Amino acid sequence: MNNASAAQDEYIVEDIVNDIAPRPVSKAEMMKMDGYHIMKGMMDGLMPPPPIAMLLDFTIRRIARGECDFKGPAKPEFCNPYGTVHGGYLATLLDSAMTCAVQTTLPPATACTTVELKVNYVRAVPGDGRMLHARARIIHGGRKLMTSEARLEDDDGKLYAHSTTTVMALPLQPQG
């Protein structure tokens, strides 16, 4: 791959505030878009993020074909009774990044869903607001089943968890 095409296939955003409000995108419009452009539209703020991302305050930071990085804060609101971030929040951040890494490779009219998720927690995450980064990439891209892996680190590169998933492609049917 030459540098020009590599630049087209990777997109990074740094806390950009868009003047354009996200607008709902109809299923008919999404059926015409490949997974990479759907993810890019969400990252650019041209399309609304999924409700889970708004609820848990995480965002897409970078995409490339077969890769996706999410970031989310380790907020006190996400802590278990012991004051560390709940494993479910960490798993959701990892799962979202890995599934979206797969989504970047899918053709139009194709969604995907997690069918298996494995998370290895290697240390507790303090609920002190530190930014967490889930960096995901595809391991295997089949036609129906794909596998992906991710690492969850803080700004200093300290590893908190790593994960693998199996994702299934789902052909979408036009409505009407």
Summary of the structure (lengths in Angstrom):
residues: 176
radius of gyration: 16.2
end to end distance: 40.6
largest distance: 50.7
contacts: 527
relative contact order: 0.17
helix: 27%
strand: 38%
